[in-house]
């Protein structure tokens, strides 16, 4: 065990090439997926919060349910869509980082949308009547409310990042865990543990936890700065 820990720290101290490459790919894929999740999830969640239309309650229930989408099912569906015989097979995305981005984005978007809906709905309870008195349309009210709660929406981004960066099932199915091409930290940790290379698995685990803690700390500083600036 002591020897494994020494090897782990040596990999981290010397910036092991495998660790850096895997960590960089994981971060790039997850940040892209979270960006897509925010791009689609925030408008969707805010519109559901402010608009009134038939089936709205059912849509809210679907968004809440999709927060817990099984990653392996998402991976399987995307695999069927992106496979050579699938409707999107011509794109050539299967077993590429693009496919992993798509898988993580599918998981992140409903999570962002559901959390955004709740945050915007709470704000709408206080500001909705004044905004409606100005005869603003639902999309414009949603934009105003998004701006009002923009710092609270950091939580949605953090939740999406946490889910994306820690994902293994869906990215394994559509990415294939190809060395040097689609191997992320989570898939590499699983593989290296099975192979017995615990030092690499532990090094990647340390980097993964460090990234998550760093992102959360940065978000906390941002929210604290915003609270002081606008408080």
Backbone as CSV, one residue per row, in Angstrom:
resi,resn,N_x,N_y,N_z,CA_x,CA_y,CA_z,C_x,C_y,C_z
1,UNK,0.826,-1.207,0.000,0.000,0.000,0.000,0.865,1.264,0.000
2,UNK,1.949,1.233,0.825,2.850,2.380,0.896,3.510,2.643,-0.457
3,UNK,3.896,1.539,-1.129,4.523,1.683,-2.455,3.548,2.288,-3.453
4,UNK,2.278,1.880,-3.373,1.259,2.432,-4.274,1.084,3.924,-4.058
5,UNK,1.077,4.354,-2.784,0.931,5.778,-2.471,2.128,6.570,-2.987
6,UNK,3.326,5.994,-2.846,4.520,6.674,-3.354,4.429,6.849,-4.876
7,UNK,3.987,5.817,-5.575,3.844,5.897,-7.023,2.770,6.915,-7.411
8,UNK,1.710,6.963,-6.611,0.639,7.931,-6.883,1.154,9.355,-6.783
9,UNK,1.847,9.654,-5.688,2.373,11.011,-5.510,3.438,11.333,-6.558
10,UNK,4.204,10.315,-6.959,5.215,10.537,-7.999,4.549,10.919,-9.310
11,UNK,3.434,10.259,-9.647,2.715,10.592,-10.880,2.185,12.018,-10.827
12,UNK,1.688,12.408,-9.656,1.139,13.756,-9.517,2.250,14.803,-9.509
13,UNK,3.330,14.521,-8.805,4.417,15.484,-8.670,5.117,15.733,-9.993
14,UNK,5.284,14.674,-10.783,5.992,14.799,-12.056,5.053,15.117,-13.216
15,UNK,3.780,15.351,-12.908,2.775,15.638,-13.936,2.789,14.556,-15.013
16,UNK,2.527,13.330,-14.566,2.526,12.173,-15.461,1.714,12.468,-16.720
17,UNK,2.283,12.115,-17.872,1.670,12.446,-19.162,0.295,11.808,-19.317
18,UNK,0.162,10.565,-18.880,-1.138,9.890,-18.990,-2.194,10.599,-18.144
19,UNK,-1.816,10.983,-16.932,-2.752,11.661,-16.032,-3.205,12.985,-16.638
20,UNK,-2.263,13.757,-17.153,-2.595,15.065,-17.721,-3.493,14.918,-18.945
21,UNK,-3.164,13.976,-19.825,-3.948,13.796,-21.053,-5.377,13.368,-20.735
22,UNK,-5.521,12.424,-19.824,-6.854,11.935,-19.469,-7.659,13.016,-18.769
23,UNK,-7.002,13.740,-17.849,-7.701,14.804,-17.111,-8.135,15.926,-18.054
24,UNK,-7.276,16.288,-19.001,-7.597,17.365,-19.938,-8.769,16.989,-20.823
25,UNK,-8.789,15.748,-21.315,-9.916,15.297,-22.136,-11.206,15.304,-21.327
26,UNK,-11.151,14.810,-20.097,-12.341,14.779,-19.245,-12.883,16.187,-19.010
27,UNK,-11.988,17.107,-18.704,-12.411,18.480,-18.428,-12.993,19.128,-19.677
28,UNK,-12.360,18.912,-20.816,-12.833,19.503,-22.060,-14.215,18.979,-22.435
29,UNK,-14.399,17.678,-22.335,-15.686,17.064,-22.665,-16.772,17.542,-21.712
30,UNK,-16.477,17.548,-20.417,-17.496,17.900,-19.427,-17.884,19.375,-19.501
31,UNK,-16.903,20.251,-19.677,-17.222,21.680,-19.767,-18.049,21.985,-21.013
32,UNK,-17.731,21.315,-22.114,-18.526,21.503,-23.329,-19.950,21.022,-23.121
33,UNK,-20.094,19.855,-22.494,-21.428,19.309,-22.235,-22.218,20.200,-21.292
34,UNK,-21.566,20.721,-20.262,-22.255,21.616,-19.325,-22.665,22.906,-20.023
35,UNK,-21.793,23.412,-20.892,-22.151,24.606,-21.659,-23.400,24.386,-22.493
36,UNK,-23.491,23.231,-23.136,-24.690,22.908,-23.912,-25.896,22.737,-22.995
37,UNK,-25.679,22.117,-21.852,-26.774,21.946,-20.901,-27.327,23.272,-20.412
38,UNK,-26.427,24.225,-20.158,-26.869,25.562,-19.736,-27.561,26.301,-20.878
39,UNK,-27.020,26.144,-22.082,-27.567,26.842,-23.250,-29.020,26.434,-23.507
40,UNK,-29.308,25.166,-23.368,-30.670,24.677,-23.633,-31.510,24.580,-22.356
41,UNK,-30.882,24.251,-21.251,-31.639,24.008,-20.026,-32.176,25.254,-19.362
42,UNK,-31.390,26.341,-19.350,-31.841,27.560,-18.680,-33.050,28.172,-19.381
43,UNK,-33.030,28.365,-20.703,-34.241,28.891,-21.361,-35.450,27.978,-21.186
44,UNK,-35.239,26.661,-21.304,-36.358,25.731,-21.157,-36.946,25.795,-19.763
45,UNK,-36.096,25.737,-18.754,-36.585,25.771,-17.380,-37.277,27.069,-17.026
46,UNK,-36.739,28.192,-17.505,-37.337,29.485,-17.173,-38.679,29.669,-17.876
47,UNK,-38.790,29.209,-19.118,-40.067,29.321,-19.825,-41.140,28.452,-19.176
48,UNK,-40.760,27.265,-18.750,-41.718,26.400,-18.057,-42.164,27.045,-16.744
49,UNK,-41.278,27.796,-16.118,-41.607,28.437,-14.841,-42.603,29.579,-14.992
50,UNK,-42.502,30.342,-16.096,-43.325,31.551,-16.216,-44.541,31.379,-17.114
51,UNK,-44.474,30.443,-18.054,-45.571,30.293,-19.012,-46.668,29.392,-18.453
52,UNK,-47.864,29.577,-18.955,-49.003,28.738,-18.570,-49.569,28.132,-19.840
53,UNK,-49.566,26.818,-19.929,-50.041,26.154,-21.137,-50.516,24.754,-20.763
54,UNK,-51.374,24.157,-21.576,-51.859,22.804,-21.286,-50.697,21.806,-21.250
55,UNK,-50.698,20.956,-20.248,-49.640,19.962,-20.122,-48.416,20.450,-19.383
56,UNK,-48.488,21.662,-18.832,-47.319,22.205,-18.134,-46.926,21.337,-16.943
57,UNK,-47.901,20.921,-16.144,-47.592,20.097,-14.969,-46.939,18.783,-15.379
58,UNK,-47.405,18.222,-16.496,-46.807,16.979,-16.984,-45.360,17.211,-17.412
59,UNK,-45.103,18.361,-18.050,-43.740,18.673,-18.479,-42.827,18.858,-17.274
60,UNK,-43.347,19.517,-16.232,-42.559,19.686,-15.006,-42.218,18.319,-14.413
61,UNK,-43.191,17.425,-14.400,-42.953,16.081,-13.872,-41.901,15.340,-14.694
62,UNK,-41.951,15.526,-16.022,-40.972,14.875,-16.891,-39.567,15.417,-16.627
63,UNK,-39.458,16.747,-16.499,-38.149,17.349,-16.215,-37.587,16.826,-14.901
64,UNK,-38.426,16.751,-13.881,-37.973,16.252,-12.581,-37.556,14.787,-12.673
65,UNK,-38.324,14.013,-13.441,-37.993,12.598,-13.589,-36.689,12.414,-14.356
66,UNK,-36.474,13.267,-15.358,-35.278,13.134,-16.188,-34.004,13.572,-15.464
67,UNK,-34.161,14.208,-14.308,-32.978,14.508,-13.505,-32.263,13.222,-13.100
68,UNK,-33.026,12.139,-13.007,-32.448,10.862,-12.614,-32.324,9.878,-13.757
69,UNK,-32.156,10.387,-14.984,-32.004,9.493,-16.135,-30.869,8.495,-15.907
70,UNK,-31.115,7.198,-16.120,-30.025,6.220,-16.006,-28.982,6.446,-17.100
71,UNK,-27.743,6.713,-16.742,-26.723,7.009,-17.756,-26.543,5.902,-18.787
72,UNK,-26.623,4.649,-18.356,-26.414,3.555,-19.299,-27.507,3.540,-20.368
73,UNK,-28.742,3.884,-19.973,-29.838,3.939,-20.949,-29.586,5.064,-21.953
74,UNK,-29.135,6.211,-21.453,-28.791,7.320,-22.354,-27.702,6.883,-23.332
75,UNK,-26.685,6.200,-22.809,-25.618,5.723,-23.675,-26.110,4.738,-24.719
76,UNK,-27.013,3.845,-24.310,-27.535,2.854,-25.245,-28.343,3.513,-26.366
77,UNK,-29.210,4.471,-26.000,-30.019,5.161,-27.001,-29.123,5.921,-27.983
78,UNK,-28.134,6.623,-27.453,-27.223,7.358,-28.333,-26.403,6.405,-29.196
79,UNK,-26.030,5.267,-28.639,-25.288,4.278,-29.422,-26.108,3.831,-30.632
80,UNK,-27.398,3.553,-30.390,-28.259,3.113,-31.485,-28.435,4.218,-32.530
81,UNK,-28.504,5.477,-32.066,-28.661,6.596,-33.000,-27.394,6.851,-33.809
82,UNK,-26.231,6.686,-33.165,-24.962,7.056,-33.786,-24.249,5.895,-34.465
83,UNK,-24.750,4.680,-34.250,-24.101,3.523,-34.866,-24.226,3.606,-36.386
84,UNK,-23.435,2.812,-37.065,-23.370,2.891,-38.525,-24.738,2.677,-39.177
85,UNK,-25.565,1.834,-38.563,-26.892,1.560,-39.118,-27.967,2.476,-38.552
86,UNK,-27.587,3.388,-37.657,-28.540,4.294,-37.043,-28.805,5.514,-37.893
87,UNK,-29.827,6.305,-37.525,-30.179,7.478,-38.332,-29.111,8.564,-38.349
88,UNK,-28.253,8.591,-37.336,-27.195,9.604,-37.293,-25.813,8.991,-37.530
89,UNK,-25.795,7.781,-38.045,-24.521,7.107,-38.249,-23.597,7.809,-39.222
90,UNK,-24.175,8.538,-40.169,-23.366,9.246,-41.153,-22.498,10.339,-40.567
91,UNK,-22.807,10.780,-39.344,-22.005,11.831,-38.712,-20.651,11.315,-38.245
92,UNK,-20.557,10.016,-38.059,-19.287,9.433,-37.639,-18.861,9.828,-36.237
93,UNK,-19.801,10.002,-35.340,-19.492,10.476,-33.991,-19.245,9.355,-32.990
94,UNK,-19.699,8.151,-33.300,-19.565,7.070,-32.326,-18.096,6.799,-32.017
95,UNK,-17.811,6.605,-30.713,-16.456,6.371,-30.223,-15.540,7.567,-30.487
96,UNK,-16.105,8.755,-30.325,-15.344,10.005,-30.411,-15.686,10.871,-29.205
97,UNK,-14.857,11.871,-28.896,-15.214,12.795,-27.810,-16.550,13.492,-28.053
98,UNK,-16.909,13.707,-29.332,-18.198,14.338,-29.627,-19.367,13.524,-29.109
99,UNK,-19.280,12.207,-29.225,-20.344,11.347,-28.715,-20.429,11.436,-27.195
100,UNK,-19.284,11.562,-26.538,-19.279,11.672,-25.078,-19.865,13.012,-24.646
101,UNK,-19.567,14.066,-25.396,-20.176,15.368,-25.114,-21.688,15.276,-25.225
102,UNK,-22.168,14.612,-26.286,-23.609,14.463,-26.480,-24.240,13.712,-25.320
103,UNK,-23.598,12.634,-24.870,-24.141,11.840,-23.765,-24.219,12.662,-22.488
104,UNK,-23.153,13.377,-22.177,-23.149,14.177,-20.957,-24.126,15.343,-21.054
105,UNK,-24.263,15.926,-22.241,-25.204,17.034,-22.426,-26.644,16.571,-22.231
106,UNK,-26.956,15.366,-22.717,-28.304,14.822,-22.534,-28.604,14.636,-21.045
107,UNK,-27.607,14.246,-20.280,-27.794,14.070,-18.843,-27.845,15.412,-18.112
108,UNK,-27.082,16.384,-18.594,-27.000,17.671,-17.892,-28.194,18.575,-18.164
109,UNK,-28.736,18.537,-19.377,-29.787,19.481,-19.760,-31.048,19.388,-18.894
110,UNK,-31.644,18.208,-18.682,-32.835,18.169,-17.829,-32.538,18.549,-16.388
111,UNK,-31.331,18.259,-15.923,-30.951,18.656,-14.566,-30.923,20.175,-14.453
112,UNK,-30.288,20.829,-15.423,-30.245,22.299,-15.435,-31.650,22.871,-15.570
113,UNK,-32.451,22.298,-16.468,-33.802,22.813,-16.707,-34.666,22.708,-15.454
114,UNK,-34.591,21.567,-14.771,-35.417,21.378,-13.574,-34.997,22.324,-12.452
115,UNK,-33.703,22.479,-12.238,-33.229,23.383,-11.181,-33.525,24.839,-11.533
116,UNK,-33.365,25.190,-12.817,-33.681,26.549,-13.255,-35.161,26.847,-13.064
117,UNK,-35.997,25.898,-13.412,-37.446,26.092,-13.254,-37.796,26.415,-11.817
118,UNK,-37.181,25.704,-10.879,-37.485,25.944,-9.474,-37.009,27.327,-9.026
119,UNK,-35.783,27.687,-9.423,-35.233,28.988,-9.018,-36.045,30.128,-9.624
120,UNK,-36.367,30.025,-10.912,-37.120,31.085,-11.588,-38.555,31.139,-11.071
121,UNK,-39.143,29.996,-10.769,-40.506,29.982,-10.232,-40.561,30.694,-8.885
122,UNK,-39.543,30.504,-8.055,-39.505,31.214,-6.764,-39.399,32.717,-6.978
123,UNK,-38.578,33.128,-7.946,-38.463,34.561,-8.235,-39.746,35.098,-8.845
124,UNK,-40.397,34.277,-9.670,-41.627,34.712,-10.323,-42.752,34.931,-9.323
125,UNK,-42.711,34.201,-8.212,-43.728,34.377,-7.174,-43.676,35.784,-6.577
126,UNK,-42.484,36.396,-6.601,-42.337,37.745,-6.042,-42.430,38.836,-7.114
127,UNK,-41.925,38.547,-8.300,-41.838,39.581,-9.333,-42.804,39.368,-10.484
128,UNK,-43.497,38.244,-10.500,-44.345,37.919,-11.636,-45.452,38.923,-11.882
129,UNK,-46.126,39.335,-10.829,-47.251,40.269,-10.986,-46.801,41.615,-11.537
130,UNK,-45.737,42.237,-10.982,-45.267,43.497,-11.580,-44.853,43.345,-13.045
131,UNK,-44.232,42.230,-13.374,-43.813,42.029,-14.763,-45.012,41.845,-15.682
132,UNK,-46.021,41.120,-15.202,-47.227,40.939,-16.024,-47.970,42.251,-16.197
133,UNK,-47.895,43.122,-15.191,-48.570,44.416,-15.302,-47.939,45.289,-16.380
134,UNK,-46.685,44.988,-16.709,-46.006,45.717,-17.788,-46.315,45.127,-19.161
135,UNK,-47.174,44.104,-19.166,-47.592,43.425,-20.392,-46.410,42.807,-21.140
136,UNK,-45.474,42.286,-20.379,-44.343,41.610,-20.994,-44.753,40.187,-21.377
137,UNK,-44.267,39.715,-22.499,-44.548,38.341,-22.928,-43.798,37.362,-22.028
138,UNK,-44.192,36.104,-22.089,-43.547,35.085,-21.263,-42.040,35.000,-21.522
139,UNK,-41.586,35.007,-22.785,-40.129,34.963,-23.008,-39.395,36.167,-22.419
140,UNK,-40.001,37.343,-22.497,-39.338,38.524,-21.951,-39.343,38.493,-20.424
141,UNK,-40.434,38.002,-19.835,-40.443,37.849,-18.372,-39.386,36.839,-17.939
142,UNK,-39.250,35.786,-18.730,-38.240,34.779,-18.406,-36.841,35.375,-18.452
143,UNK,-36.563,36.211,-19.453,-35.249,36.841,-19.552,-34.965,37.743,-18.357
144,UNK,-35.970,38.510,-17.950,-35.796,39.394,-16.794,-35.508,38.579,-15.542
145,UNK,-36.247,37.508,-15.367,-36.066,36.686,-14.173,-34.740,35.940,-14.190
146,UNK,-34.321,35.493,-15.372,-33.012,34.844,-15.471,-31.915,35.807,-15.034
147,UNK,-32.003,37.041,-15.489,-31.007,38.037,-15.087,-31.061,38.276,-13.585
148,UNK,-32.261,38.292,-13.024,-32.412,38.573,-11.593,-31.806,37.462,-10.740
149,UNK,-31.908,36.206,-11.209,-31.447,35.078,-10.387,-30.161,34.469,-10.957
150,UNK,-29.436,35.228,-11.768,-28.293,34.663,-12.497,-27.256,34.048,-11.570
151,UNK,-27.053,34.633,-10.399,-26.046,34.079,-9.507,-26.554,32.824,-8.792
152,UNK,-27.853,32.749,-8.580,-28.422,31.532,-7.998,-28.335,30.366,-8.967
153,UNK,-28.320,30.671,-10.259,-28.245,29.611,-11.268,-26.865,28.960,-11.327
154,UNK,-25.914,29.538,-10.604,-24.603,28.895,-10.511,-24.755,27.485,-9.945
155,UNK,-25.723,27.322,-9.035,-25.963,26.000,-8.451,-26.328,24.978,-9.514
156,UNK,-27.133,25.388,-10.474,-27.509,24.486,-11.567,-26.283,24.087,-12.380
157,UNK,-25.417,25.058,-12.641,-24.198,24.756,-13.376,-23.286,23.797,-12.617
158,UNK,-23.187,23.996,-11.308,-22.361,23.113,-10.490,-22.911,21.690,-10.476
159,UNK,-24.232,21.587,-10.347,-24.847,20.260,-10.346,-24.613,19.556,-11.672
160,UNK,-24.737,20.314,-12.767,-24.512,19.732,-14.088,-23.055,19.305,-14.259
161,UNK,-22.132,20.127,-13.799,-20.714,19.789,-13.911,-20.390,18.547,-13.090
162,UNK,-20.951,18.481,-11.878,-20.715,17.320,-11.031,-21.202,16.043,-11.673
163,UNK,-22.381,16.115,-12.296,-22.902,14.917,-12.951,-22.074,14.557,-14.177
164,UNK,-21.679,15.561,-14.955,-20.937,15.294,-16.190,-19.545,14.735,-15.913
165,UNK,-18.801,15.365,-15.031,-17.412,14.976,-14.804,-17.305,13.612,-14.137
166,UNK,-18.356,13.211,-13.390,-18.318,11.930,-12.693,-18.997,10.810,-13.474
167,UNK,-19.486,11.105,-14.671,-20.225,10.126,-15.462,-19.294,9.035,-16.015
168,UNK,-19.792,7.808,-15.991,-19.004,6.695,-16.521,-19.817,5.818,-17.474
169,UNK,-21.082,5.530,-17.124,-21.870,4.577,-17.907,-22.090,4.992,-19.347
170,UNK,-22.628,6.200,-19.544,-22.964,6.651,-20.892,-21.716,6.880,-21.735
171,UNK,-20.683,7.493,-21.150,-19.475,7.775,-21.934,-18.733,6.494,-22.284
172,UNK,-18.861,5.477,-21.440,-18.224,4.200,-21.748,-18.891,3.532,-22.947
173,UNK,-20.225,3.642,-23.016,-20.962,3.008,-24.113,-20.687,3.708,-25.438
174,UNK,-20.741,5.039,-25.454,-20.596,5.754,-26.733,-19.155,6.164,-27.032
175,UNK,-18.297,6.146,-26.012,-16.908,6.551,-26.224,-15.969,5.382,-26.425
176,UNK,-16.274,4.250,-25.786,-15.465,3.055,-25.982,-14.209,2.975,-25.134
177,UNK,-13.898,4.045,-24.359,-12.722,4.022,-23.483,-11.438,3.706,-24.262
178,UNK,-11.256,4.384,-25.388,-10.092,4.148,-26.251,-8.899,4.949,-25.735
179,UNK,-7.811,4.277,-25.491,-6.624,4.914,-24.929,-6.141,6.044,-25.836
180,UNK,-5.948,7.211,-25.251,-5.453,8.364,-25.990,-6.479,9.060,-26.844
181,UNK,-7.725,8.594,-26.805,-8.744,9.181,-27.683,-10.039,9.480,-26.946
182,UNK,-10.570,8.501,-26.212,-11.851,8.714,-25.521,-11.794,8.238,-24.069
183,UNK,-10.628,8.125,-23.509,-10.503,7.649,-22.129,-10.586,8.825,-21.163
184,UNK,-11.627,8.840,-20.349,-11.816,9.903,-19.362,-11.333,9.436,-17.993
185,UNK,-11.375,10.326,-17.022,-10.888,9.968,-15.694,-11.702,8.846,-15.074
186,UNK,-13.020,8.919,-15.204,-13.854,7.895,-14.571,-13.673,6.530,-15.232
187,UNK,-13.655,6.505,-16.560,-13.474,5.221,-17.244,-12.063,4.681,-17.017
188,UNK,-11.085,5.566,-16.955,-9.709,5.130,-16.710,-9.558,4.594,-15.288
189,UNK,-10.189,5.248,-14.318,-10.122,4.763,-12.936,-10.685,3.352,-12.847
190,UNK,-11.831,3.131,-13.488,-12.440,1.801,-13.479,-11.521,0.775,-14.134
191,UNK,-10.975,1.122,-15.299,-10.120,0.191,-16.030,-8.829,-0.113,-15.275
192,UNK,-8.159,0.946,-14.797,-6.867,0.743,-14.138,-7.025,-0.002,-12.820
193,UNK,-8.140,0.186,-12.144,-8.385,-0.570,-10.919,-8.517,-2.054,-11.230
194,UNK,-9.241,-2.365,-12.307,-9.390,-3.758,-12.714,-8.059,-4.359,-13.147
195,UNK,-7.200,-3.539,-13.773,-5.898,-4.020,-14.231,-4.895,-4.134,-13.084
196,UNK,-5.177,-3.479,-11.971,-4.269,-3.515,-10.839,-3.312,-2.349,-10.761
197,UNK,-3.444,-1.387,-11.676,-2.586,-0.195,-11.641,-3.238,0.838,-10.723
198,UNK,-3.126,0.584,-9.427,-3.816,1.425,-8.449,-3.205,2.815,-8.348
199,UNK,-1.928,2.951,-8.649,-1.298,4.266,-8.540,-1.899,5.233,-9.558
200,UNK,-2.106,4.768,-10.795,-2.722,5.628,-11.810,-4.177,5.904,-11.461
201,UNK,-4.892,4.892,-10.980,-6.287,5.084,-10.594,-6.397,6.099,-9.462
202,UNK,-5.523,5.991,-8.466,-5.557,6.936,-7.349,-5.159,8.338,-7.786
203,UNK,-4.163,8.435,-8.655,-3.734,9.749,-9.147,-4.878,10.442,-9.882
204,UNK,-5.576,9.689,-10.717,-6.715,10.252,-11.444,-7.843,10.617,-10.475
205,UNK,-8.031,9.809,-9.442,-9.047,10.130,-8.442,-8.739,11.426,-7.713
206,UNK,-7.461,11.626,-7.391,-7.052,12.871,-6.723,-7.291,14.072,-7.631
207,UNK,-6.930,13.924,-8.902,-7.142,15.015,-9.859,-8.625,15.303,-10.028
208,UNK,-9.432,14.251,-10.109,-10.877,14.422,-10.261,-11.466,15.178,-9.080
209,UNK,-11.105,14.775,-7.873,-11.605,15.476,-6.684,-11.093,16.911,-6.648
210,UNK,-9.833,17.109,-7.070,-9.286,18.457,-7.085,-10.031,19.369,-8.042
211,UNK,-10.384,18.850,-9.216,-11.134,19.648,-10.184,-12.506,20.018,-9.645
212,UNK,-13.199,19.044,-9.065,-14.539,19.304,-8.528,-14.476,20.335,-7.410
213,UNK,-13.519,20.192,-6.505,-13.395,21.136,-5.393,-13.011,22.527,-5.895
214,UNK,-12.139,22.589,-6.894,-11.725,23.883,-7.442,-12.893,24.614,-8.084
215,UNK,-13.676,23.893,-8.884,-14.836,24.507,-9.532,-15.849,24.983,-8.490
216,UNK,-16.092,24.179,-7.472,-17.035,24.574,-6.429,-16.529,25.774,-5.635
217,UNK,-15.235,25.801,-5.356,-14.666,26.938,-4.627,-14.768,28.215,-5.453
218,UNK,-14.485,28.111,-6.754,-14.591,29.284,-7.627,-16.026,29.787,-7.685
219,UNK,-16.980,28.865,-7.744,-18.391,29.262,-7.774,-18.803,29.923,-6.467
220,UNK,-18.301,29.410,-5.348,-18.620,30.002,-4.051,-18.066,31.423,-3.948
221,UNK,-16.845,31.609,-4.468,-16.264,32.957,-4.467,-17.077,33.900,-5.339
222,UNK,-17.528,33.411,-6.480,-18.340,34.235,-7.377,-19.642,34.652,-6.711
223,UNK,-20.299,33.709,-6.065,-21.565,34.024,-5.408,-21.334,34.966,-4.231
224,UNK,-20.231,34.769,-3.501,-19.934,35.671,-2.388,-19.661,37.081,-2.858
225,UNK,-18.916,37.192,-3.965,-18.622,38.514,-4.526,-19.918,39.178,-5.005
226,UNK,-20.784,38.397,-5.624,-22.056,38.949,-6.106,-22.936,39.407,-4.954
227,UNK,-22.939,38.626,-3.862,-23.754,38.996,-2.708,-23.276,40.311,-2.102
228,UNK,-21.945,40.501,-2.072,-21.416,41.758,-1.515,-21.673,42.924,-2.465
229,UNK,-21.571,42.661,-3.768,-21.733,43.739,-4.749,-23.175,44.190,-4.879
230,UNK,-24.117,43.238,-4.766,-25.525,43.572,-4.990,-26.340,43.520,-3.722
231,UNK,-25.667,43.234,-2.601,-26.415,43.117,-1.357,-26.806,44.475,-0.791
